[in-house]
Amino acid sequence: MCEQLHQYYLQFATPSKRSKTRANTSSRSFDFERLKQNRDLSQVRKRYLRLSRNELADRLIQAEEYIIECQSVWLKNLMEQFK
């Protein structure tokens, strides 16, 4: 009986759409240069809460890389001013 129910479930079960969309979003990179200063932070928070832990970790790594790159450019420009 249990095996029959399981076979019936497998026959009519469909994969959730959420798992398909999550798989596609994890490989995207984020463009931090396009962020607006006056954006709605409540909407930003909702968008972040929909991301998985792996997606959040990837976004944080990208943010750190962007910050490091901007700091190095700023320091390079600052050093050139003093030469």
MODELLER restraints for C-alpha pairs under 7 A, 6 or more apart:
rsr = mdl.restraints
at = mdl.atoms
rsr.add(forms.Gaussian(group=physical.xy_distance, feature=features.Distance(at['CA:26:A'], at['CA:55:A']), mean=5.49, stdev=0.5))
